[in-house]
Amino acid sequence: MKTQTKQLTTLALMIAVMIIFAFTPIGSIPIGPLVISLQVIPVAICAVVLGPKGGAIAGAVFGLLSFLQCFGIGIPSGMGMILVEINPFLAFVQRFVPRLLDGFIVGWIFKLIRRKNVYAACAVTGFFTAFLNTLFFMSALVILFGNTEYVQGLIGGKNVILWICAFVGINAVCEMVAATVVTGVVGAALHKARVIETKK
C-alpha cells in the first residue's frame, strides 16, 4: 500500500511538472519552428514508476497540453497553430496519439528490462521516451500533413527521411541526452526510495 501511494504521488507530481512546463518557459527551449521539450522526462519517470498504464496517462497529459499550445494556451506552438488552421482534428491526432503511444510503449520497455539492471533500465527508458516521441511526432506530421502546402514548403523537395533528420537533429539529440541522464538519475533515487517495483 505504501508503495502504491508513493507511485500515485509521483504520478500527480509529474503531471504537475508537465503543467508547469507547458505554461512557463521552463520546459521549452525554442529553436526555429521546433521546440526542445523537457516534457518527455516526466513521461519517462511515470513509465518507470507505474509501467505502461502510468506512461500512457502521462503521455496523454503531454499530448493534451501540446494540443492546447496550438491555440496559444501556455507556451504557443507556431507549427501547431498553423496545423490547427489546416485541420483541427488531424492536429489533435498528431499532437495527442504519438505521446500516448510513446508513454505506453516505454512503460513496457522498462518493464521488460528492469530485472537485469534497474538503473540502466531507467536510463534506457529515458532515451527511448525522447527517441520515440520524436519518431512518432514527425511520422504523424508527414502522414497527416505531408501533402499540405505548409509541410511541402518545409520539406522543399528534399528526401523526407533526410529532411526529418535535418529538421529535428539538434532538437532530438538534446532531448535524448537530457531524458537519458535525468531519468537515469531520478530513477535511481526512486528505486532506492522503494518507489519502483522490480520484482514483477
DALINQUI-V21867 format. One record per backbone hydrogen bond with DSSP energy under -1.0 kcal/mol. CO is the residue of the C=O (numbers start at 0). NH is the residue of the N-H. Records with the same first field share a line. If there is no record, write none. Layout:
CO=NH, NH
//
This chain:
0=4
1=5
2=6
3=7
4=8
5=9
6=10
7=11
8=12
9=13
10=14
11=15
12=16
13=17
14=18
15=19
16=20
17=21
18=22
19=23
21=74
24=27
26=37
28=35
30=33
33=30
35=28
37=40
38=42
39=43
40=44
41=45
42=46
43=47
44=48
45=49
46=50
50=54
51=55
52=56
53=57
54=58
55=59
56=60
57=61
58=62
59=63
60=64
61=65
62=66
63=67
64=68
66=69
67=70, 72
68=71, 76
76=80
77=81
78=82
79=83
80=84
81=85
82=86
86=90
87=91
88=92
89=93
90=94
91=95
92=96
95=99
96=100
97=101
98=102
99=103
100=104
101=105
102=106
103=107
104=108
105=109
106=110
107=111
108=112
109=113
112=116
116=120
117=121
118=122
119=123
120=124
121=125
122=126
123=127
124=128
125=129
126=130
127=131
128=132
129=133
130=134
131=135
132=136
133=137
134=138
135=139
136=140
137=141
138=142
139=143
140=144
141=145
144=147
147=151
148=152
149=153
150=154
151=155
154=157
158=162
159=163
160=164
161=165
162=166
163=167
167=171
168=172
169=173
170=174
171=175
172=176
173=177
174=178
175=179
176=180
177=181
178=182
179=183
180=184
181=185
182=186
183=187
184=188
185=189
186=190
187=191
188=192
189=194
190=193
//
